[in-house]
């Protein structure tokens, strides 16, 4: 056996096909494996560098690439770093921090270090510990890179069985609307909606500066920060550049998914962002600071185009903060910002879906026979509709493959799963488990939906569908609305919570949210309603009120309208069938209801016919009408236009009793 392993006369081991030669012609007696060419590396570090090549994660656009910038790679990166240093600059120091690209665990060439002079405000502090250190910038990382950062450094981050990244948002598992503040200055005092019913809570410029300084100091104290440069709005003429500076890979991946991802060419010319978010959510605000009511503060300064997050790690604050920004900026351009779903038929007919939680907005706007433009935030401008975002943020509680196959299949590599519970061995997610929160979520790029329309734009809508889950059981399954009624119900933003969701609730609870998104609007609701009516009138769109709630009685005595019937109704709206139907008007609300719809029992179209106790129906109808009237009192004193005619028309469109 020993002889069989000995080399033959040619220097080749018996039984081996690989030639190992030590001839001097290969250089100073070093052994060479003749089976492949020598690698192009002299060290292990160089070898590892060959393993990866540069690229930029992008959102598919469907358009041809533009010409590359003439800047050299070194100059381009230096400009990027200078811009980031400027974003992270304190308002009390002469320069921004020293920033350097890359993970602090790896060596970085000093040529990629930058800091910039900053406009000086008194007092000036020339020397500090933070000025002696480098802040490493992890810039526009890919999902794979962010997975590595999250799993290595962020406790509570795990791979799930489908490849999604499960993570925790800390103590806050939802938004904190009472901790949201907006700087009230000479402009915003006149422009924004303040006072009773408004979501906008004021703060002054000085307090914002204090919180901004606290957030920036915290971020600069870290070894590394994540920086995302991305876009809002698929309309190329009204695209916004946004920069998100955060301390967690989770937040960076979340915004990577939710905003529009730039191409490499777009990054080369990105320049100064139009808006910047400083997410220092792991660090609390100072509760002794003026206007602070807790350790959490989400602050927006529209003049500085900046947002500061302290004391909450819930990623949805960033998403909805940017949505609030769009609610302020877009109407200035005569573009209507909308909290809605949007889809498009194969013939180009676009429908908008408005609805609060539980109304079926996501379910009904996701239709395999139609293209999905977006699931949550849109703009309606001169060129049609456009999605504001580059991703979807779906609720996951009780998610199943059968009920929501598109969302189920989108939860794969690259998706962020917030606050879900999974098996510690198999990593399979239990979507019915609400041990952490009811508000479990998945954030994924929109292209994960098979029938998503890329780019996410469409022509002017033909149908505007307002969804309500009426647990009182008195609204019709579908009603055709005139313009004044559309504005009235749009401003009202009605749905109902069912009994049993909270201790002590024994009957349905009406919920009103102006424009179906009161927490995010910046201007008075009537301004958005007037813009909606103007665009609907100009482009010939029809308004519809669709009840996905109860029939034959209120919650507890009646039954919920079958989803199959609601889908038939939506199909009839899309096809134009309902425009040709015969209608009759209901009492009190004055709604036009069709007498027949193919595939839907005619008896359920008029709700009174489904109630066995007509007196109980009339009593419940008047109760709901009173709730509508009381809610609308918040808006009755606001005048629209010089003669106030439009405001009077909206009021007249409400219930009469």
N, C-alpha and C positions, 0 to 999 in steps of 0.2 A: 504494500500500500504506500509505503514511504517513497519508493522509487517512482510511482505513478504521479507523485506531486512534484517531482524534480523538473527543473527547466530543461528543455532540449537545446540543441546547439544554436538556435536562433534567438534564445533569450525569452521564449514564450512558455509559460507553464502549461504542462499537459492538461488537456481538458478545457483550456481557456481560449477564447477567440480574440481577446483584447491584447493588442501589442503594446508592451511597455518597453521603451528604449532609453538607453542612457548614453547614446552616442554624443560626442562632443559637439556635433553640428547642431544639436538642439540647445546648446548654451550651457556652459559651466557645470555639466554633470547632473543637472536637475532632471528628475523623472518626469516624463510627459505621458499622459493617457491618450493614446492615439485614436480613441473612439469618438472624440469630439474636439472642436476648436477650443483653445484656451479662452477663459472668460475675460471680459474687458473690465477687470477690477484688480486693484492691488491690495485692498483691505476688505475686511468684513463689512465695514460701514459702506464702502463703495458698492459692494455686492448687494447689500440691502437696498441701496438707492436705485439700483437697476431694476428692482422688483416692481417699482411703481412708476407710473408716468402721469404727467399733469393732465387734468381735465377739470371742467366746471360742471357741477350738476345743474341741469336746466329744466324748465318747463317746456314741453313740446309746443311749438308755435305754428307749425305747418307752413312757415314762410322760409324763403331762401336767406342764407346768411349774408350779412353786409361785409364790406371790406374791413380788414383789420386796421387798427390804429397804427400810426407810424412811430409811436413811442417805442423805445426799447423796453424789454421785459424789466430791466433793472429800474428804469425811470418810472415805469408804470407802477411797480410795486412800491417804490419810494413815495409816489403821489398817494397811493392808497393808504399807506401808513401815516403820512402827514395828515390826511383827512380824518383818520381814526383818532390820531392824537388830538386833533382839534375838537373832535366830539367829546373826548374824555377830559378836556381841559377844565380845571377849576376856574371859577370866575374871579378868584382872588390871587392868582399867580400869573407870572409873566409868560410862562410856557406851558404847553400841554405835557403829559407824561411821556417818558421814553417808552416807545412801543416797538415790539419785535415780533415778527411772524413766527408761528410754530409752537409746538408743545415744549414747555420748559424742561421736560425730561430729556429733550434732544438738544444737541449742540446747534447753535444758530450763528451764521456768519455775521460779523459786526456791520457788514455793508447793508444789512436789512434792518438796521435800527434807525428810528426816526423820532424826532419830536419837533414841535412847531411853536413859534411865538404865538401868543394869544393876546387878544385885546385886554389891556390892563385896567383893573378896577381897584381902587384903594379899599383896604390896605394891601400892600404887596408883601408877600412872604417868599423870600428868595430861597431859603433852605428848609427842607423838610425830609423826613425819612423816605417818603414816597418818591421824592425827586432823585433819590440815590439808587433806586431799583428800576428794573425793567418790567413792564407789563407785557406778557406774551399774548399775542392775538391769534386766536384760532379762527381764521377767516373763511366764511362760506364753505364749511366742511361738508363733505358728502354724508349721506345717512350711515354708510359703513364706518366712517371715521367717528361720527357722533355716537354710534353704538359702542365703539371701543372706549370712548371717553366716559360714557355713562356707566357702563358695566364695570369699568376699572375704578372709577372715582366716586360714583354717586350711589350711596346705599339705597336699596330698594329698587334698583334697576335690574331687569332680568329679560332674557329671551323667552318668549312663549313658544308653544309647540308649532304655531303657524309662522314664526319668524318675526312677529311684531315685538316692539320694545315695551315691556310693562314697566311703569314707573309710578311714583307717588308724588302728589303735589303738596305734601305736608299737612299742616293743620287746616288749611283752607281748601275745601274741595268744590268751591263754587265762587262766583263773583261776590264782591263786597260793595254793593251800590251805595251804602251809607258812608263809605270811606272814600268815595270818589269826589275829587275837587277840581274846579276849573278856575283859573285866574280871571278875576273880574277887573277889567280895566275900562278905559274910556270907550273902546270899541265894542268889547263883548257885553258891556252893560246895556248897550243899545241893541245889539244884534241877537243875543241869545234869549232863550225863554227862562225867566227866573220866577221864583215865587211858588204859589200853591199849585200842586200837581206836577211841577217841573222836576226832572231828575238832576238838574244842574245845581250843585252846591258850591258856593263861592269860596275863594281864598284870595289873598292878596299876593302881589308880586314878590314881596320880601319873603313870605312864608314858602312860596315855591322855590325861591333861591336857596333857602335853608335846606329844604328837602333834597333839592338837586345836588347841593354840595355834599350832603350826607351820602347820597347814592353814588356819586362819582368817586368820593373818597373811599368808600367801601370797595367799589370795583377796581380802583387803582391799587388797593392794598393786596389784591389777590395776585397769585403767581400768573394766572392766565384768565382771559375773558374770551367769550365767544362773540363774534361780530358777524351779523348777517346783513348784507346789502341786497335788497330785493325790491319788488314793485307791487303796487296796488293798481287794480283796474286794467282789464284787458283791452279797453279802448285806447289805441296807441296815441291818440291826440290828447288824452286826459289821464295819462299814466303818472303815478306818483312814485318817487324814489324814497324808500324808507330804510332806515338803519336801525337794527336791534342789537343793543349791547347787553349781554346777559352773563350770568355766572354759572349756568348749568347747561350741560349738553342736552338735557331734556327740553329746555326752553328753545335752544337753537334748532333742534330737530323739529319741534312743534311749529315754529315759524317758517322753517324751510318748507314744511308741507303746506302751511296755510297761506303764505304769500306766493306771488308769482316768482318763479325762479329765473334769474337772468342767464342769458347766454354768455359765453366767454367774451364775445365782442361787446356786449352791453356792459359787462363789468369793466372793460378797459376804459370806457368813457363815462363811468358812473358818476364820478366827481362828488360834489357835496350833496348829501341827501336833502330831500324836502321836509323830512320829519324824522326825529330820532326818539327811540325808546331806551331809557336806562332802567333795566330790570335788575334791581338789587333786592329782590323779594325775600332773600334769606336774612336780610338785615332789617330790623324794625325801625319805624320812625320814632322820633323823640316825642313821647306823649305830652310833654310840657310845651311843645311848640304850638303856637296859636293855630286854631282851627282843627287840631287833631283830637279825635274822639276815641281812638284806640291805637294799637301798635301798628295798624295797617293804614297806608295812605296811597291812593292812586291819583296822581296830580297831572293835570294837563295845562300847558301854557301855549295858547294858540298863537300868540305874538312871536314867541321863540320857536314855535313848531317843535315842542319837546313834550315828552311824557315821562314821569318818574314813578316807579313802582317800589314801594317799601312794605315789608311785613306780610306779604302773601306770595306764595310760589305757584298759585293757580294760573296756568298758562292762558286760560280764556280771557284774563284781564288784558293781555296784549292784543288779542284778536278784536275784542269789542272796543278797546281804546282806539284802534285804527278805524273801526267802523264809525265811532262817534266823530272822529276827525273828518271822514268822508261826508257825514251828515252836515258838517259845517262848511267844508270847502266846495263840494259839488253844487249846491244850490246857488252859490255865487257865480257859477258858470252856466246857470240855467239848466243844470243836470239834476234830475231827481234821484236821490239815494233811497234805496228800498230794502227793508228787512223782509225778504221773500225768497221763495224757490222759483225757478224759471226753467221751462223746457220748450222744445220746438219740434213740431211735426215735420214729416218728410217733405211737405209742401212749403215749409218755411213759416208756418203759423206759430206764433210765440204766445205762451200763456204765463202769467205771473200768479204765484200762489202765496197768499198771506195767511198766517195763522199762528196762534200761540201754541205752547206746549200741549200735546195731546189731541190736537185737531186733525192730524194726519197730513200735515204739510209735506214732510219728507216722503211718506209713503205714496202720496198722490202725485207729487212732482217727479218721482222716480218711476218712469213708465218705459217698459222695454220697447214699446212701439214709437217712442219719441226720444229725441236727443236731450241730454241733460246739459243745460248751460251753467247751472249752479244750484246749490241747495240752500243758500242762506242770505247772501248780500249782493245787491245788484245796483247798477246805475241805468237810468233811462235818459239818454241824451238825444241830440239831433240826428245821430246815425243809427239809433236803435238801442238795444239793451246790451250791457256788458257785465260780466261777473267781476266783482271787486277782488275776489280771492283766487288762489291757485290750488285750493284744497277743500276738503269737507271735514266737518267736526260733528260726528254723529253720536247720538246717545246709544249706550250699549246695554242698559239694564234690560234684562229679559230678552236680549237679542237671540234670534235663532236663524238657522239657514233657511227654514221654510218661510218665515215672516219677512225677512229682509235679506234675500240672497246676495244682492249687490254689496251691501255693507259687510255682510259676513265674509264674502270673498275678498274684500278690500283689506281685511285685517291680515296683513302679511308683512314680509320684510320691508322696512321703511316706515311702517305705521307706528304711531305712538298710542299706547293704551294707558289711559289715566285711571289709577285707583281701582283697578279690577282685582279680583281674587282668583288665584290659579292653584292647581295641584302642585305641591312642592316637588313631586317626583317627575310627573309627565309634563308639567308646565302647561297643561290644558286649562283654558280659562273657563270659569263658571260664571256665566253672564247673569245668572239669577241671584248671585250672592251679593248682597248690599252691605256686607260687614264694614267696609270702609265708607261708602257713600251710595246713595241712590243715583248720584250724578256721575256715573262711570261714562267715559267718553273714548272715542277713537278719532285720531286726526291723521288723515292720509291725503296724498296728492289726488287731484280730481281725475287724473288719467287712470287711476285705479278702478274707476267706474267704466265698464266696457262701452256704454253708449254715450260717454261724455263728448261734447262738441268742442274740439280744439281747433282754433282758438275759441275761447268761451264768449262769443258774441252772437247776436242775432238781430233780425229786423225788429221793427216796432211791434209791440204786443197787439194781438187781436182780442184777447180776453184777460180780464183782471178778476181773479177768483178770491173772494174773502171767505176763509174757512172759520166756522165756529162749532165747537162741540157743546151744543145746548143741552145741558143735563136737566133743564126744566121741561123739555119735550114740547115746546110750543112754536118753535121756529120751523118753517117748511124745509124739506130736504134740499130744495133749490129755489131761488128767487132771482128774477132778472131785475137789476137795479138801474134807475136813471142816474144821471151824473150827481145830482144833489144827494141822493140816497147812498151812492158809492162813497162820497166824501163823508157823510154822516157816519156810516158804519166803519169806514177807514179810520176816522178820528176816534171812534169808540173803541175799536179793537177788542171785541167781546169774545169771551169763552166762559166756561163754568167748570169749577172743580167739583168733583163728585163727593158725596158723603162718604165718610170713613177714611179719608186720607189723613185726617188729623183727629185726635181725641176731642169729643164734644160736638163735632159737626154731625148734624142729623138731617140736613137737607142740602141741596146744591148751593154752592157759593159762586156768585157771579164775579168774574175777573175782567177788568178793563185795562188795556194797555194801549195808549194812544199810538196810532200808526202801526199797530202790531209790533211795537218795539220801543216803548216809552223810555226804557232805561238807557237808550243810546241816542235819542234825538237831541239836537242842540237848539233848533229854532222852535217857534210855536207850532203845534201840530197843524193848525189851519194853513200854514204856509206850505207844508208838504202836501196837504189835501188839495189846495188850489192848484199846485203844479201838476198833481196827478190828474185832476179834472181837465186841465188845459191840454195835457198831452193825450189823454183819452179822446177828447173832442177833436183834436187836430188829426189824429191818426185812426179814428173810427173804432176805438176799442169799446167793448161791452163789459159792464160790471155785473158780477154774480155773487150772491150770498149763498153758500153751501153749508148746510148743517150736517155734521158728521156725528151728532150726538143721539139723543133719545127720541122715540116716537111712541105714541099710545099711552103716554104718561111720563112723569118725571122719573129720574133715577130712583130705582127701588120698586117702581110699579110698572113702568113701561119697559121697552127693550131698545137696545142700541140699533140704529139703522145699519143694516148689513153693508159691509164693505163692498160687496159685489154690486149692490144697488148704487152706492156712491160712485163706484168706477163707471157704471153705465151712464150716470149723470154727467160725469166729467168727460166721458167719450162723446156724449151728445153735445156738450159745449164745444169741444175741439172740432167736431165735424161740421158744426153750424146747424145741426138739426134743431136745437132749441130756439134758434132765431126764427124758425118757421112755425113754432108751436103756437097754439091758442092759449091765452092767459086770462086769469081773473084775479081780482085784488082781494087781499085779506083785510080783516078788521085791524084796528089799532096801529099796526106797523105799516099798513098800506103797501104790502109787498106783492109784486106780480108773480103768480105761481102758474106753471104750465098745467094743462089738464091731462096731458098724457106724455109719457116718455117710453120708448121701446125698451122692454126688458125690466121695467120698474112698475110694480103694482100701482095702479092709479089711486087707490084709496089712501096711500101714505103721502101723496103729494100735498094734500091739504091736512095739516096736523089735527084739526078739530075732529075730522072723520075717524081718526084712530083712537080717540079718547071715548071710553064708555060713559064717563061722567062729564057731561058738557059744562056743568056749572064749575066743576073743579078746573076744567081747561080754561074757562074765561077768567077765573080767579087767578090762576097761575100766569096767564098772559098779561093781565094788568099788573101783577107783581113784577114781572120782568120789565115791562114798559116803564114802570116807576123807577126801577134800578137804572135803566138807560138814561132816563130824564135827569135823575139826580147826579149821575156821573157827568153828564154833559154840561151841567151848570158851571163847571170849571172853565169851559171854553166860551160861554155865552157873551162875555164882556169884551171879547177880542174882535176888533174890526178888521175886515179885509177890504182893501181898496178905499177910495175916497168916499164912495156913497154907501158902502157896507151892504150892497145888494147881495153879494155872494154869501156873506155870513147869514143873512136872513133866509136865503134859499136852503142853506145847510140845516138851520134850525127847523124849518118847515118840513124837512124830510124825515124828521124823527117821529116817534109814535105820537098819536093823537088820541086822547081819551078824557 
